[in-house]
Amino acid sequence: MTCHVRRGAPDVQDACWNSHSKLNCIAACIQANKVGVDESLMLDPLGFVATCNSVNFFIVRAQAIWTPTTKYQMPGITRANVIQVCQANG
């Protein structure tokens, strides 16, 4: 599901900071739980997929991995490791 809560622009709340203010992610999680799912897609301010409320988002298609840019999500260890494993395995 795609929730109504969006990831803020970096000048509003920088997604690359591991801050205590994750209210938008909590609101997205609550909305997801109300409709019976575990996660929801969160869009960036332009309407493109930014991330999920608590996990990374990937699409693997035709031997290519697609994932949102790190402009609106933390460029974390898990994301980097998944990309590295996919690239190593073609």
N, C-alpha and C positions, 0 to 999 in steps of 0.2 A: 504494500500500500504506500501511497505517497501522502505524507501528512501536510497540514496547512502551515506548520512551523518551518521557517527557513533558517538556514545558517546565515549569520550576519556577515556583512562585509568586514574585512580586516581592520578598517578604521572604527568599527563599532565594537566588535569582539574578535580579536585575532584568534582564529581556530588553531594556530600553531602554538599558542600558549597553553600549558597544562594548568588551567586556572580552576578555582573552586566554583566559578559561576558557569554552570552547565545547564541553566534553567531551560534553554531552548531544547536541549537533548532530553531533559526530563519531561517536558511538555510533549515532545514527539513520542516518547515511550508511553506516556499515559494515553495519548490518542490511539496508539497502536494496540495497547492492551484492551481498550474499550471495544475494539472491533474484533478482538480475538487473535491477534497476531503478535509475534515477538518483537519484530523490528519494523521500522518504517523508513522509506527513503526521504531524505531531507534535501530540498532544492537550495541552490545558491540564490543570491539576489536577482540573477538574470533568468531563473527558471530551469537551469540545468541541474542534473543530479550532482550533489556535493558529497554526500556520505549517507550513512544510516545513523540512527540515534545512538548506537553503541558499538557497531562493528564496521569494518571496512566493506566497501562494495566493489565487486569485480564482475566482469563479463568475460568469458572465454569463448571466442568464436573464430572459426577458421584459423586455428593455431595462432591466434593473437589474443593478448590480454588487454582489456580496456578497463580503466579505472579513472575516476575523476582526478583532476589536478589537485595539488596540495594547497591551492590558494584558499580553499574553504575547509580544509581538514588537516589534521596533524600528520606530517610526513613521518610516521612512526616506524618502529622496528618491525612490527608484524606486516605492515603494508610492504615495506622494502623486502622482507624475506619471501613473501608470497610472489612478488614480481621476480625476484632472483630465482626461485625454484621453477617458476613457469618458463623463464628464459633458458634455464639450464636443461629443461626437458622438452624444449621445442614447442 
